[in-house]
Amino acid sequence: LQINGKEFILHVNLEKVTISQRGAVAAKGKKIQLKIKGTKESPKWSSSNPKVAKVTSKGVVSCKRKGNAVITASFGGEKVGCAISVISAKKMKTIQYAKMIGTKWTYSQPKRMQKGYYDCSSLVWKSYCKMGKKIGGNYAPVAADLAKWCKAHGKKIAKSYTRNHIQKMKLNPGDLMY
């Protein structure tokens, strides 16, 4: 930098500020520790919905009841956040089972009902069976048949909705939408 013919050297240290998690799903009653990296400033923590997820001054999130909240860390005019979904312990186990299937089993439509194999529809069906909910009978139907089953059993949205309506719906991890 030059001012009035004199050269000045400025050293600028840029650090990327990050939060330990940008999103989390947890069962009601659980706690999550969030941490900030890249600054020495202590953030001011807040929750968009403290009835669902409350946060302490140390970044410890207590999952209070089912729903969604955004936990925000504010410092120096900047913000970083983490979206939190609080669900039942039963639904959390279902999600963990589905993750296990998706990472450890083999994707195969022809073998989808055999142990160790899955496709999209059978993953949903097997996971919900693990939760004690039979969707569509004793064999995993394809997605179109799952949707028909949901409609036939009153598990549907009764009105026609636009994209805007759907975006405002209260969906949580583990909810199904066809």
Residue pairs with C-beta under 8 A, 6 or more apart in sequence:
1 7
1 8
1 9
1 10
2 8
15 38
15 39
16 38
17 36
17 37
17 38
17 39
17 75
17 78
17 80
18 36
18 37
18 38
18 80
19 34
19 35
19 36
19 37
19 73
19 80
19 81
19 82
20 33
20 34
20 35
20 36
20 37
20 82
21 32
21 34
21 82
22 81
22 82
22 83
23 82
23 83
23 84
23 85
24 32
24 61
24 82
24 83
24 84
24 85
25 84
25 85
25 87
25 92
25 95
25 173
26 32
26 61
26 63
26 84
26 85
26 86
26 87
26 92
27 63
27 86
27 87
27 88
27 89
27 91
27 92
28 63
28 64
28 65
28 66
28 86
28 87
28 88
28 89
29 63
29 89
30 63
31 60
31 61
31 62
31 63
32 60
32 61
32 63
32 84
33 59
33 60
33 61
34 45
34 55
34 59
34 60
34 61
34 71
34 73
34 82
35 59
36 43
36 59
36 73
36 75
36 80
39 75
39 76
41 75
41 76
42 75
43 59
43 73
43 74
43 75
44 57
44 73
44 74
44 75
45 55
45 56
45 57
45 58
45 59
45 71
45 72
45 73
45 74
46 55
46 71
46 72
46 74
47 53
47 54
47 55
47 61
47 69
47 70
47 71
47 72
48 69
48 70
48 71
48 72
49 67
49 68
49 69
49 70
50 64
50 69
51 64
51 65
51 67
52 63
52 64
52 65
52 66
52 67
52 68
52 69
52 84
52 86
53 61
53 62
53 63
53 64
53 67
53 69
53 71
53 84
53 86
54 61
54 62
54 64
55 61
55 62
55 71
56 62
59 73
61 71
61 82
61 84
63 84
63 86
64 86
65 86
66 86
66 87
66 88
66 172
67 85
67 86
67 170
67 172
68 83
68 84
68 85
68 86
68 170
68 172
69 83
69 84
69 86
70 81
70 82
70 83
70 84
71 81
71 82
71 84
72 79
72 80
72 81
73 79
73 80
73 81
85 172
85 173
87 95
87 172
87 173
87 174
90 131
91 131
91 172
91 173
91 174
93 130
93 131
94 127
94 128
94 130
94 131
94 174
95 127
95 173
95 174
97 126
97 127
97 130
98 123
98 124
98 126
98 127
101 118
101 123
101 126
101 127
102 118
102 123
105 116
105 117
105 118
106 116
106 117
106 118
107 117
107 118
107 119
108 117
108 118
108 119
109 119
111 117
112 118
112 119
112 121
112 122
112 140
113 122
113 139
113 140
118 126
120 143
121 140
121 141
121 142
121 143
121 146
122 140
124 135
124 140
124 146
124 176
125 135
125 136
125 140
125 141
125 146
126 140
128 134
128 135
129 135
135 141
135 146
135 149
135 150
136 145
136 146
136 149
137 149
141 148
141 149
143 178
146 176
146 178
147 178
149 155
150 156
150 176
150 178
161 169
171 177
